[in-house]
Amino acid sequence: MFVEPSARAAELRDRVSAFLEAHVYPAEAEFLRQIGQGDRFAEVPLMEEWKAKARAEGLWNLWLPDAELGAGLTNLEYARIAELTGRNPFAPEIFNCNAPDTGNMEVLWRYGTEEQKARWLTPLLDGQIRSAFAMTEPEVASSDATNIRCRIERDGDHYVINGRKWWTSGAGDSRCKLLIVMGKTDPEAPRHQQQSMILVPMDTDGVTVQRMMHVYGYDDAPHGHAEITFDDVRVPASNLLLGEGRGFEIAQGRLGPGRIHHCMRCIGAAERAIEAMRARAKERVAFGKPLAEQGALRHALAQSRIEIDQARLLTLHAAHLIDTVGAKGARAEIAMIKVVAPSMACRVIDRAVQVHGAMGVSQDTPLAYAWAGNRTLRLADGPDEVHLETVAKLELRKP
């Protein structure tokens, strides 16, 4: 499992780290100020400056294993970069490595036709547009995707879509031009062959953003999570991905690497939290001595370090397995990290909040927002319970 990264991978990681230190961390407050001016879901000038610099330095599409279109890194190599970008919630976009665009680009890269790639994948890889993934529905338990009610029905050379989605992440962004929608094409087919995925331009008649959802009070601008209705939305039949009834197949291909990205970003957030905890402990005095000399704080710090390193090793192991035996062969490990990493991050961030006292729950540190995001991740891409069930099933199959 302890595979040395290539020289190129190590170099890219060092350059990403240097870029964040030089450009992003010193300007975090300015970025947030720019979001707060006018339309919160409009393009942020500072982000566009960062993206232009990153692309000029060759720090672009680092997630994509295709050496011509991306950096050509393995999942294990890219995982270390994902950890760095997890230290800041808007850092992934700077390098065109942000969800859900990475997952949507991967779908188009793996399963799209040449026409679909030319229209949508190329501008996404260029960072000219953004996209969203519409699966979750308010009326049903979408953790079981067979419950999905949204209908995708054939009508001549078109498909007609009717349904309601929510938590469509990225759809609030003014640059979002494409939705990948999952819905039922054949309710009578076998359970896992009823669903299909289809490409829906955001400006199609009948697509309506009803409202933006809040995450523990945060609107996540300029990214956002939308509730969207589809009323007799007509798109060409050529917009269907791969074929009718292949939605689950596409979803499985999309989720493996994406969960590595998510979990390593959790670890990056936890690393930033433990750094803040260390600094606070050394500078703050209570009851006559620094917090760093008090037993409760020392135990919290030690427990956090143990949990971060455990989660990192498990996630890197899962990445290595995806590279060597594929996502199907790494199914148990992918499920494990999706439970372990966000839960670990929540615990570490919570301890950091406690050490900071009232400041920890305020806007004066990134801790409260980081906790909200990582707590939400315990539901996104499947709740903990679904992944625990996967691990249990696979464990029980063993002799």
Buried (B, 14 or more C-beta within 10 A) or exposed (E): EEEEBEEEBEEBBEBBBEBBEEBBEEBBEEBBEBBEEEEBBBEBEBBEEBBEBBBEEEBBBBBBBEEEBBBBBBBBBBBBBBBBBBBBBBBBBBBBBBBBBBBBBBBBBEBBBEEBBEBBBEBBBEBEBBBBBBBBBEEBEBEEBEEBBBBBEEEEEBBBBBBBBBBBBBBBBEBBBBBBBBBBBBEEBEEBBBBBBBBBBBEBEBBEBEEBBEBEEBBBBBBBBBBBBBEEBBBEEEBBBBEBBBBBBBBEBBBBBBBBBBBBBBBBBBBBBBEBBBBBBEEBEEEEEBBBEBEEBEEBBEEBBEBBEEBBEBBBBBBBBBBBEEBEEBBBBBBBBBBBBBBBBBBBBBBBBBBBEEBBBEEEBBBBBBBBBBBBBBBBBBBBEBBBEBBEEBEEEEE
